[in-house]
Each structure stands twice: as structure tokens, then as C-alpha cells.
Amino acid sequence: MAEMKVTPWEVEGPVDYDRLIEVFGVKPLTEDLIRLTGKYAGEVHLLLRRKVFYAHRDYDVFLKRYGDKEPVALYTGRGPSSKVHLGHLVPWIFTRWLQERLGLELYFQLTDDEKFLYHRDYTLEYTNSMAYENLLDLIALGFDPKKTFVIVDSEDIAYLYNIALRVAKKITASIVKAVFGFTDSTNIGMYFFPSLQIAMCFLPSTIRNEKVLVLIPAAIDQDPYWRVARDIASSLGYPKPAQIHSKFLPGLGPGGKMSSSRPETAIYTTDSPEAVYRKIMNAFTGGQPTAELQRKLGGNPDKCPVFTYYSMLFEPSEEKLSERYRRCKAGEILCGECKRELAERVAKFIEGHQKRRERARDRIEDFLIRTKVSIRK
């Protein structure tokens, strides 16, 4: 069995989320914090209820500052190396809910520069074009244009560069090597890039001219950036960024997160209904090799990506999810039936998303930071 590997660029092998809490030094999300979120938001989001968001750094501090009406904001982003798939949407869906329920500004970074630097064969023109394609998916989810500020790194560098210079001066090459695993063969652009992603943590404070604590909802593989950001924040006069970490939506294959490197196991927001059905009907499951054995022995929903899709995104009812779990374990439902129902739900979601995505083409300017915020001299 492959060993677990979790970095900002690669996730391989079976992911032990409890182990990642220890390795990264984060804290598990507690029921008290979930209840407090529900108090402020008026409800508890499914992704919190089901512990898809399961770990944090200073989420309690963020909630206290919010409750005390002190300055807070949201920050997350996307490395536009490919089309968007359902796994990418998980933290965005939760971020949009936080924006709507708590009335917060969102600062969103599209790191076309990073993907150009990291991938040997990618051109900057390609990653920049993918940034705008990915932005359509963000807009389609329903973010508030008045409270959403999108930066495309290669085009909006003036918003980040002065902050990034101050950040870079605090970080040595030995730190970058230790945290990110860079070597003497890594291009120097990658050595500088963390300064830009860290600078986004502090941009709201610069724009609003007050100390703004940002909360970063993101998958846990991005944690290394924020560890460095927190180490240097105070010395630069900024609040330490807080984080709330999600698990990965699995791919439809036998193991690992949904990944663009395995396109047949990933559901893209641009997939046709036929592609959605084909991929889900061919998915790996926790079922038995034959229908007879399934009815006799039952399935294993705990190791089934199809069931995970229901629990993470496509079955809001706790009662119905529990009943599906019971029926699977008891052999009362076969994998084909479970797959077909999921395919219908996913195809319906994708169809609606694609319509909103197409309408988003006329709204891009409404979300770009350069159309709304002048650079502070």
C-alpha cells in the first residue's frame, strides 16, 4: 500500500486525517466551536455537521473576534492548473456560506504564477487562461460581488508586491526548503512564490488600514503556507491568519483524493451528463464482487467513495443518510442502485452549475479587485 503523502502540490496514498492533525500540529474542530458557528450563522452547515471541516488553527479566535465585532475577513484561493472538479468546490461552498451568513468580505487568489512555475510544460498564457475559466466556477456558486475581491497574481501583482517583499525578507531559503521540500534544483520562482500566497493573508489589513484577522477555509494540504505566515505575522504587525481545514472529496477510483491527474475518477464542472453517468457507474465501491454476496454479506460504506459523495455533498438529510448506510451494511441496496441515484443528483447539480457558469462570463469584471480597489500609495 502506498504511503500517505500530503503537500500543497501532491496528495498520494490513503489519507489518515487524525495523523495529519498530529503532523501539522493543528487542532480538531470541537462540538463547542460548531455550536458557536451555528449561533452566529443561524444554522450549522452540512460540511460542519458531517465533520468534513474537521481541524483548525485559531478558529476559536476568529469566532471571538467576530462576536466582538472586530475586523475579520475570509481568504482562500485556487491554483489554476486545470478545470475545476467537485473536490475543488468543497471549500468554496463552505466559504460562500460563511460569506452569506456572517456578512464577510472574501479575498480570493488565483495563483496562475505558481502553476506556471511548478509545471515544467505549462505556459503562463495557459495558466492565466485557466484562472479565468476557474473564476467562472467561483462566480457560479453565488458569491456576493460587492464583498468578493479576486486577485489574478500575474495581472494584479501591484496589490501584493510591497507586502510580499516584507514577507520575503523574513523567510530564509532553509525555512522554505524545510517546509516545502524544495531543493537546489527547484527554480528560484518557486522559492519566492510562498511570499505571494502569504501576502494575501495580510492584504485585507493593508486595504482596510486596520488589523484584519483572516480565516482561511481550505483543504488541509495547504497548511504549510499558513504555518509560515503565522510565524512571521506578528513581526510584520499583522494578526495571525486563522484556518479551518477540510478533508478531501475522494476520487471515484479505489483510493486517494479527487485529482485532475486521474480524469476518469474526477467529476468536472464542465462534464456532460453522459460523462457524469459513465464515471459514476464505473466507480469503485465498498460493495461485494457479486449481487448475491452483497445481499448476503452487505457492503462497506465506510470505504466507499460513492457513499462519501452522499455524505459530503449530495444527501442533506441525516435520517436518509443513516438509512442508506444501514441498508448498505445489511445488503438491502446494491451498488448499481446507489450509483444510479447519485449520478442523477450529480448530473442535476452540474447542469444547474453550468447554466450559472455560462451567465458568469458577463460578470467577471464585477469580482476583480482591480475594478473596485485602488492601490494604497
C-alpha positions as CSV (number, residue, x, y, z in Angstrom):
1,M,0.0,0.0,0.0
2,A,1.3,3.5,-0.9
3,E,2.4,5.7,1.9
4,M,0.5,8.8,2.7
5,K,2.0,12.0,1.1
6,V,0.2,15.3,1.6
7,T,1.8,18.5,0.3
8,P,0.4,21.7,-1.4
9,W,1.1,20.0,-4.8
10,E,0.6,16.3,-4.2
11,V,-1.7,14.0,-2.2
12,E,-1.0,10.4,-2.6
13,G,-1.9,7.2,-0.8
14,P,-4.7,6.7,1.8
15,V,-5.1,9.8,3.9
16,D,-5.1,9.4,7.7
17,Y,-6.8,12.6,8.9
18,D,-6.1,12.0,12.5
19,R,-2.4,11.6,11.7
20,L,-2.4,14.9,9.8
21,I,-3.6,16.7,12.9
22,E,-0.5,15.5,14.7
23,V,1.9,16.0,11.8
24,F,0.7,19.6,11.0
25,G,0.1,20.5,14.6
26,V,-3.5,21.7,14.1
27,K,-6.4,21.2,16.5
28,P,-9.5,19.1,15.9
29,L,-12.7,21.0,15.4
30,T,-14.9,20.7,18.6
31,E,-18.6,20.5,19.0
32,D,-18.5,23.7,21.0
33,L,-17.0,25.6,18.0
34,I,-19.5,24.0,15.7
35,R,-22.4,25.2,18.0
36,L,-20.9,28.7,18.3
37,T,-20.7,28.9,14.5
38,G,-24.4,27.8,14.3
39,K,-25.3,30.5,16.9
40,Y,-23.7,33.3,14.7
41,A,-24.8,31.8,11.4
42,G,-28.3,30.8,12.3
43,E,-27.7,27.2,11.2
44,V,-24.9,24.6,11.1
45,H,-23.7,23.9,7.6
46,L,-23.7,20.2,6.4
47,L,-19.9,20.4,5.9
48,L,-19.5,21.2,9.6
49,R,-22.2,18.8,10.8
50,R,-20.6,15.9,9.0
51,K,-17.0,17.0,10.1
52,V,-15.8,17.5,6.5
53,F,-14.2,20.6,8.0
54,Y,-12.6,18.9,10.9
55,A,-9.4,20.8,12.0
56,H,-8.3,24.3,12.6
57,R,-5.8,26.9,13.8
58,D,-7.4,29.7,15.8
59,Y,-10.9,29.2,14.5
60,D,-11.9,30.0,18.1
61,V,-10.0,33.3,18.0
62,F,-11.7,34.1,14.7
63,L,-15.2,33.4,16.2
64,K,-14.4,35.5,19.3
65,R,-13.3,38.5,17.1
66,Y,-16.4,38.1,15.0
67,G,-18.6,38.0,18.1
68,D,-16.8,41.1,19.5
69,K,-17.4,42.9,16.1
70,E,-13.7,43.2,15.5
71,P,-12.3,43.3,11.9
72,V,-12.3,39.8,10.2
73,A,-12.5,38.6,6.6
74,L,-12.2,35.4,4.5
75,Y,-9.4,34.4,2.3
76,T,-9.0,31.4,0.1
77,G,-7.9,30.6,-3.5
78,R,-7.2,28.3,-6.3
79,G,-4.1,27.2,-8.2
80,P,-5.5,27.2,-11.8
81,S,-3.7,24.2,-13.3
82,S,-6.8,22.6,-14.8
83,K,-10.5,22.6,-15.0
84,V,-12.4,22.7,-11.7
85,H,-13.8,19.4,-10.3
86,L,-16.2,18.7,-7.4
87,G,-13.3,18.4,-5.0
88,H,-12.3,22.0,-5.6
89,L,-15.8,23.2,-4.8
90,V,-16.0,21.7,-1.3
91,P,-14.1,24.6,0.5
92,W,-15.7,27.2,-1.9
93,I,-19.2,26.1,-1.0
94,F,-18.4,26.4,2.7
95,T,-16.7,29.8,2.1
96,R,-19.7,31.1,0.3
97,W,-22.0,30.0,3.2
98,L,-19.7,31.9,5.6
99,Q,-19.8,35.0,3.5
100,E,-23.5,34.9,3.2
101,R,-24.3,34.0,6.9
102,L,-21.7,36.2,8.5
103,G,-21.7,39.0,6.0
104,L,-17.9,38.9,5.4
105,E,-15.6,40.1,2.6
106,L,-13.8,37.4,0.7
107,Y,-10.3,37.9,-0.8
108,F,-9.7,35.2,-3.4
109,Q,-6.3,34.5,-5.0
110,L,-5.9,32.8,-8.4
111,T,-2.2,31.7,-8.4
112,D,-1.6,31.4,-12.2
113,D,2.1,32.3,-11.4
114,E,2.6,29.4,-9.1
115,K,1.2,26.8,-11.6
116,F,3.3,28.2,-14.3
117,L,6.4,27.9,-12.2
118,Y,5.6,24.5,-10.8
119,H,4.6,22.7,-14.0
120,R,7.5,22.3,-16.4
121,D,5.3,22.2,-19.5
122,Y,2.8,24.9,-18.7
123,T,3.0,28.3,-20.3
124,L,2.0,31.5,-18.4
125,E,-0.7,32.1,-21.1
126,Y,-2.2,28.7,-20.3
127,T,-2.3,29.1,-16.5
128,N,-3.7,32.7,-16.9
129,S,-6.5,31.5,-19.2
130,M,-7.3,28.7,-16.7
131,A,-7.5,31.3,-13.9
132,Y,-10.4,33.0,-15.8
133,E,-12.0,29.7,-16.5
134,N,-11.8,28.7,-12.8
135,L,-13.2,32.1,-11.9
136,L,-16.4,31.3,-13.7
137,D,-16.9,28.4,-11.3
138,L,-16.4,30.6,-8.3
139,I,-19.0,33.2,-9.6
140,A,-21.4,30.4,-10.4
141,L,-21.6,29.4,-6.7
142,G,-23.2,32.7,-5.9
143,F,-20.6,34.8,-4.1
144,D,-21.5,38.4,-3.4
145,P,-19.7,40.6,-6.0
146,K,-19.8,43.6,-3.6
147,K,-17.9,41.6,-0.9
148,T,-15.7,39.4,-3.1
149,F,-12.2,40.6,-4.3
150,V,-10.4,38.4,-6.8
151,I,-6.7,38.7,-7.5
152,V,-5.1,37.1,-10.5
153,D,-1.5,37.0,-9.5
154,S,0.2,37.7,-12.8
155,E,-2.0,40.7,-13.5
156,D,-2.6,42.1,-10.1
157,I,0.9,41.8,-8.6
158,A,0.9,45.5,-7.6
159,Y,-1.6,44.7,-4.8
160,L,0.7,42.1,-3.3
161,Y,4.3,43.0,-4.2
162,N,5.1,45.5,-1.4
163,I,3.7,43.1,1.2
164,A,5.4,40.2,-0.4
165,L,8.8,41.9,-0.2
166,R,8.4,42.4,3.5
167,V,7.3,38.8,3.9
168,A,10.2,37.5,1.8
169,K,12.7,39.4,3.9
170,K,11.5,37.3,7.0
171,I,11.9,33.9,5.3
172,T,15.2,32.2,4.7
173,A,15.9,29.6,2.0
174,S,16.5,27.0,4.7
175,I,12.9,27.6,6.0
176,V,11.5,27.2,2.5
177,K,13.4,24.0,1.9
178,A,12.3,22.5,5.3
179,V,8.6,23.4,4.9
180,F,8.1,22.8,1.2
181,G,10.8,20.3,0.3
182,F,12.5,22.5,-2.2
183,T,16.0,21.5,-3.4
184,D,18.8,23.1,-5.3
185,S,17.1,22.0,-8.5
186,T,13.9,24.0,-7.7
187,N,13.6,27.1,-9.8
188,I,14.0,30.4,-7.9
189,G,10.5,31.5,-8.7
190,M,9.1,28.7,-6.5
191,Y,11.4,29.9,-3.7
192,F,9.8,33.3,-3.9
193,F,6.2,32.3,-4.5
194,P,5.2,31.4,-0.9
195,S,5.8,35.1,-0.1
196,L,2.9,36.0,-2.5
197,Q,0.5,33.4,-1.1
198,I,1.4,34.6,2.4
199,A,1.0,38.2,1.5
200,M,-2.7,37.6,0.7
201,C,-3.2,36.9,4.4
202,F,-2.3,40.5,5.1
203,L,-3.8,42.3,2.1
204,P,-7.2,42.9,3.8
205,S,-5.3,44.7,6.7
206,T,-3.5,46.9,4.1
207,I,-6.6,47.7,2.1
208,R,-8.8,48.5,5.1
209,N,-6.0,50.2,7.1
210,E,-6.8,48.2,10.2
211,K,-5.7,44.9,11.7
212,V,-8.0,42.3,9.9
213,L,-7.8,38.7,11.0
214,V,-8.5,36.4,8.0
215,L,-10.0,33.0,8.2
216,I,-8.8,30.6,5.5
217,P,-11.2,27.8,4.6
218,A,-9.1,25.3,2.6
219,A,-8.2,21.6,2.3
220,I,-5.6,20.6,4.8
221,D,-2.8,20.1,2.2
222,Q,-2.4,23.9,2.0
223,D,-1.5,24.2,5.7
224,P,2.3,24.7,5.2
225,Y,1.8,28.1,3.8
226,W,-0.2,29.3,6.8
227,R,2.3,27.8,9.3
228,V,5.0,30.1,7.9
229,A,2.5,33.1,7.7
230,R,1.6,32.7,11.3
231,D,5.3,32.5,12.3
232,I,6.1,36.0,10.8
233,A,2.7,37.8,11.1
234,S,3.3,39.5,14.5
235,S,6.8,40.7,13.5
236,L,5.1,42.5,10.5
237,G,2.3,43.9,12.6
238,Y,-0.5,41.7,11.3
239,P,-2.8,39.3,13.1
240,K,-2.0,35.6,12.6
241,P,-4.3,34.1,10.0
242,A,-6.8,31.5,11.3
243,Q,-7.6,28.4,9.4
244,I,-10.4,25.8,9.1
245,H,-9.3,22.7,7.3
246,S,-11.4,20.3,5.2
247,K,-11.0,16.7,4.2
248,F,-10.7,15.7,0.5
249,L,-13.5,14.6,-1.6
250,P,-12.3,11.2,-2.8
251,G,-11.9,10.2,-6.4
252,L,-14.1,7.6,-7.9
253,G,-11.3,5.1,-8.0
254,P,-10.0,2.7,-5.3
255,G,-8.1,5.3,-3.3
256,G,-6.9,8.9,-2.9
257,K,-8.5,12.3,-3.3
258,M,-10.2,13.5,-6.5
259,S,-7.4,14.6,-8.8
260,S,-7.1,16.1,-12.3
261,S,-4.2,13.6,-12.8
262,R,-6.9,10.8,-12.9
263,P,-9.6,12.4,-15.0
264,E,-11.8,9.3,-15.3
265,T,-12.2,9.3,-11.5
266,A,-13.0,13.1,-11.2
267,I,-16.3,14.9,-11.9
268,Y,-15.5,18.2,-13.6
269,T,-18.0,21.1,-13.6
270,T,-17.8,21.1,-17.4
271,D,-18.6,17.4,-17.8
272,S,-21.6,16.4,-19.8
273,P,-24.5,14.4,-18.2
274,E,-23.3,11.4,-20.1
275,A,-19.8,11.7,-18.7
276,V,-21.1,12.1,-15.2
277,Y,-23.2,8.9,-15.5
278,R,-20.3,7.0,-17.1
279,K,-17.8,7.9,-14.4
280,I,-20.1,7.3,-11.5
281,M,-21.5,4.0,-12.9
282,N,-17.8,2.8,-13.3
283,A,-16.8,4.0,-9.8
284,F,-15.1,1.8,-7.3
285,T,-17.4,0.9,-4.3
286,G,-17.3,-0.7,-0.9
287,G,-19.6,-3.4,-2.2
288,Q,-19.1,-7.2,-2.7
289,P,-18.0,-8.8,-6.1
290,T,-21.5,-10.1,-6.8
291,A,-25.1,-9.1,-6.1
292,E,-25.6,-12.4,-4.3
293,L,-22.7,-11.7,-1.9
294,Q,-23.8,-8.2,-1.5
295,R,-27.2,-9.3,-0.3
296,K,-25.6,-11.9,2.0
297,L,-22.7,-10.0,3.4
298,G,-23.6,-6.4,2.9
299,G,-21.4,-3.6,1.7
300,N,-18.8,-1.3,3.4
301,P,-20.0,2.3,3.1
302,D,-17.1,3.4,5.3
303,K,-14.7,2.6,2.4
304,C,-17.0,3.6,-0.5
305,P,-16.4,6.8,-2.4
306,V,-19.9,6.7,-3.7
307,F,-21.3,6.8,-0.2
308,T,-18.8,9.6,0.7
309,Y,-20.3,11.7,-2.1
310,Y,-23.7,11.4,-0.5
311,S,-22.3,12.2,3.0
312,M,-20.2,15.2,1.9
313,L,-22.4,16.9,-0.7
314,F,-25.5,15.1,-2.0
315,E,-27.6,14.0,0.9
316,P,-28.5,16.8,3.3
317,S,-30.9,14.6,5.4
318,E,-29.3,12.9,8.4
319,E,-32.1,10.5,8.6
320,K,-31.9,9.5,4.9
321,L,-28.1,9.2,5.1
322,S,-28.3,6.9,8.1
323,E,-30.9,4.8,6.4
324,R,-28.7,4.5,3.3
325,Y,-25.8,3.5,5.5
326,R,-27.9,0.8,7.3
327,R,-29.3,-0.6,4.0
328,C,-25.8,-0.9,2.5
329,K,-24.4,-2.7,5.5
330,A,-27.4,-5.0,5.6
331,G,-27.2,-5.8,1.9
332,E,-30.6,-4.3,1.2
333,I,-29.3,-2.0,-1.5
334,L,-27.0,-2.9,-4.4
335,C,-24.2,-0.7,-5.7
336,G,-25.8,-0.2,-9.0
337,E,-28.9,1.3,-7.5
338,C,-26.8,3.6,-5.2
339,K,-24.7,4.7,-8.2
340,R,-27.6,5.5,-10.4
341,E,-29.3,7.7,-7.8
342,L,-26.0,9.5,-7.2
343,A,-25.4,10.0,-10.9
344,E,-28.9,11.6,-11.2
345,R,-28.2,14.0,-8.3
346,V,-24.7,14.9,-9.5
347,A,-25.8,15.4,-13.1
348,K,-28.7,17.7,-11.9
349,F,-26.2,19.8,-9.8
350,I,-23.7,20.0,-12.7
351,E,-26.4,21.0,-15.2
352,G,-27.5,23.9,-12.9
353,H,-24.0,24.9,-12.2
354,Q,-23.1,25.0,-15.9
355,K,-26.0,27.4,-16.6
356,R,-24.9,29.7,-13.9
357,R,-21.3,29.3,-15.1
358,E,-22.2,30.5,-18.6
359,R,-24.0,33.5,-17.2
360,A,-20.9,34.4,-15.1
361,R,-19.0,35.3,-18.3
362,D,-20.7,38.7,-18.3
363,R,-19.9,39.3,-14.6
364,I,-16.2,38.7,-14.3
365,E,-15.3,42.4,-14.0
366,D,-17.7,42.7,-11.0
367,F,-15.4,40.4,-9.0
368,L,-11.9,41.6,-9.9
369,I,-10.2,43.6,-7.2
370,R,-8.7,45.9,-9.8
371,T,-12.1,47.2,-10.7
372,K,-13.0,48.1,-7.1
373,V,-10.0,48.9,-5.0
374,S,-7.3,51.4,-5.8
375,I,-3.7,50.6,-4.6
376,R,-2.9,52.4,-1.4
377,K,0.2,54.5,-2.1
